[in-house]
């Protein structure tokens, strides 16, 4: 699955003609010895291709790469302890809180050049016709970093997210209670219920949302903070109170990649064809269902 999550913004900024050149100008560079993290743009395409974008109609797929250096907390703790012991032996008294903080900063500086790097990719696409920016991440910190870097790359970026929160939780609860999702959608087989007073939660998986036990929880005052829906009987997803879409699953994508990719193509070309098929199908479905979902949540 090309996208497993979707944080969706409504986009008011027009896509510049030199979008690919702008991305290339802010290409990813690995962390330097004393740089704890790095962020930049890379090709969204399979290995063997280096274009910074891939278009389907007006929709444009692109990708960021994040690299973070990982220093185990125990390594920092051990080095700070060593520095503290050495200080106490030489000075005859224990270091102050400020000095311990300085030891920690020195430990980080010492360990950073030797730290291992952990990296991940974040796919996204822009649909100018639908006015959408769709980011394949459900992590708030990654989404914020992605948006800020994209704004810096473009010079300006006018986007807006639909509001979630308390009112959305009550909407989800109503859907489950009446056993019916908004028009075009069906209730699937998962939800998360929370107690608004204690924050205790009940996770329901692989069960009909019309189940009497779920209704009993709602009667006891619990609210639905996360719900799984199906669109057009093929695309299913979970949406939470922050309107982040998770666990995207689209049956047609499996069929497309299994039947449309020719066996005699070179591996690189076949991988590209599979990416094109997934991007085309998924972006079309999101363009179709998101306005309906946004309307139901408004």
N, C-alpha and C positions, 0 to 999 in steps of 0.2 A: 504494500500500500504506500503510495507516494506521500500522502499526508495521513498521519494518525491523529493529529490534533488540528484545531483551527481557532485562532484568535482573530476575530474579524473586525475590521475598522471600515467605516464609511469614509470614502476618499473624495476630497474636493479638489485636490491638486492634479493638474493635467500632467500626463507622462511626457517628459521632454524627449525630443527626437534623438538626442545624444545620450539617452539613458545608459546604454551599454558602455559608452566611453567614460561616463561619470563613475560607473561602478569600477571600471578598470583603473581609474585614477585613485581609487581607495581600496586596492586589492589587498588581500590578506598577506601579512608578513608574520613569520613565527616570532615567538617571544625572544627577546634578547636575554642575556645573562641575568640582568637585574630588573627585568620587566615581568611582573607577576601574571599578566594576562595580555591577550591580543585579540583584536576583532577586525574583520575585513571581509571583502567580497571574494567569492571564488566561482568557478563554473558550476552550474547546477546539473551539468551533463555527465554521462558516464565517463570512465577513464578513456583517454584517447581524444577527447574534445576539450577545447579551452575557451569557447564562447562564454561570455558572462551572462547571457540571457538565452531563453528559448521561447518562441512565440507560438501561440495557437490563436489565429485570428488576431484580435487586439489584445488578448491576454498575454502577459509576459511573466515567465517563470524566472526567478533568480535565487541566489543562495548566499548565505553568510557562513563564515567559519569562526568558531570561538575556540581559543586555546587558553587554558589556565594551568599554572604551575601548582602542583599539589605537594604541600609539606605536611607530613603527619603531625598532629598536635603533640604526640609523645616525643617527637624529635625536638620540637621547640621547648617543651617542658624540661627535657633532659639537659639541653644546652643551657637554658636559663638557670637550672639547678647547679650546673657545673660552675657557671660564672658567679652565682651567689656564694657558693662554697669558697671559691677562690678569693672573692672580695672579703668575706668574713675572716679568712685566714690572714690576709694581708693587713686589713684595717682594724681587726679586733672587735668589730661590731657588725650587726646585720645591716644590709642595705635598706634604704627607705623605699617607700612605694614608688616614688619617682625614679629612683635608680633601678628598681626591678623592671619598670616599664622600658627604661633605656636598654637593659639587658635583653629584653624581649625583642626590641627593634633591632639590636645588634645581631641577635640569633637569626632573625628573619633574613637580614642582609647576608649573613654568612651561609645560610642554607639555600637561599634562593637560586644561586647559579647551579647547584647540584640537584635541584628538584626535578622530578619527572613531570612531563607535560600531558595533560588530558585535553582532548579536543572533541568537538561535536559540530555538526552542520545544522543550520536552520534554513529550511526551504521557505519560500514565500512566493506569492504571485500578485500582480496587480491586474484588475479587470476594469479598464477605464469605462467601458460601456455600462457596467453595473455599478460603477463607483465604489469598488471594494479593494481593500488590501487584506490579504489572507495570509497569516503567518502560521507555520506548522510548529507551534509550541503552545504549551499550556502553562509554562513557567513565567510568572510575572516579571522576574528580573531579566530573563532572556528577552521577553517581548519588549520591555522598556529599553533595553540596550539596543535591540534591533531597530526600533523606531527612532531612537535618538541618532543612531549612526546613519540611518537612511535620510533623516532630515538634514544632517550635516553634509551628506553626499550630494543631495539635491539642492541644498541652499534654503529650501523651505518645504514644508509638508503640512497640509491642512487635512487632519483626520479627526474622526469622532467615533467613540464607541457607544453603543446603546447602554443605557443604565440597567444594572441588575439590582441585587440586594433583596430587601425585605419583600417588596411587592411581587417580585418574580417568584419567590418561594411560595407565596400564597397562590399565585397562578398555577404553579406545578401541583400544589396540593388540591386545587379545584379540579384539575384534569384527572388526577388519580381518583378522587372521590366520586366524580361522576362517570368514571370509566371511559372517558372519551378525550382524545387529543384535539387540537385545532384542525380545521379543515385541511386536508392534504397529508396529515400526519396520523400515525397510529401509535398507541402505547406499545412499548416493547416489553422487555422482561427484566428490567432492573431499575432500582431507585435507591436513594439514600434519605432516610428520615431522621430528623433531629428534634430534640426536645428544646424549645426556645428558652426554657428556664435553666436547665442544667447543662445544655450542649451535649447530652448523651445522644448517641446516634445508633441507628439500626440500618445495616446494609442488606439489601435484598437483591439477590442475583438468581437468574434462571428461574424466575417465577412470574406468573401472571400478575400484572398490577391490579387486577380485579380480585385478587385473593382476599378472602375474608380477614386473614390475619393482618394484612396491610391496613385495611379499613379500621380494624380494631385499634391499631397504633394511632391512626388519624383521629379517631374518636377520643383517644386518651390525651390528645393535645399536640401530638407530634406534627411536624410540617415536612414537606418534601423539598429538600435542598438540592437534589440532583435527580434527574430522570432520563431514562433512555427512550428514544423515539425512533420511529421508522418513517422514512419519506418514500413515497411511491413504491412501497413494498420491496425496495431493493437496497436503499442506502439507510444504514442505521448509525446512530450516534448517541452519546451521552452529553447532556448539557447541564452545567452547574449554575449556582446562584450568581456567579460572576459572568455568565453567558459565554463561558469558554466551552468549546465543543471538543470532546475527547472520544477516544476509541472509535474513530471513524471506520466504518466497514461498508464496502460497496461491492456487492456480488458481481456486478457487470464487469468490474476491473479484472477479476480472476478469469472470467470467460474471454475477455478481450486479449489478455496477455497470453492465454493458452492457445487461442485459435488463430489470432491475427498475425502472430510473429512467425515468419517463415523459418523453417528448420535449416535451410541452406544458406542463410545470411551469415556474414561474419559476426563474431560475438559482439563487437563494438556496435555494429549497425543494428543488430537485434536488440541490444540493451537500449539504444536510442529510440527504436521503434516502440518498445514497451513503455518507456518514459513518456513518449508523445501520446500513446493511447491512454495511459493513466491520467495524464495532465488534462487532455481534452475531455474525457468523460467526467472526471471529478470536478473540474472547474465549471462545466456546464450544469452539473447537478447543484452545486453550491449557488450558482447564479439563479437557478430556478427556485430553490427552497428557501434561501436566506430572506428574501423580501417577505415571504409568507410567514416565516418564523418571527421576523422583526415586527411585523404587523400584529401577530398574536400576542407578543410580549409588550406591546405599547399600551 
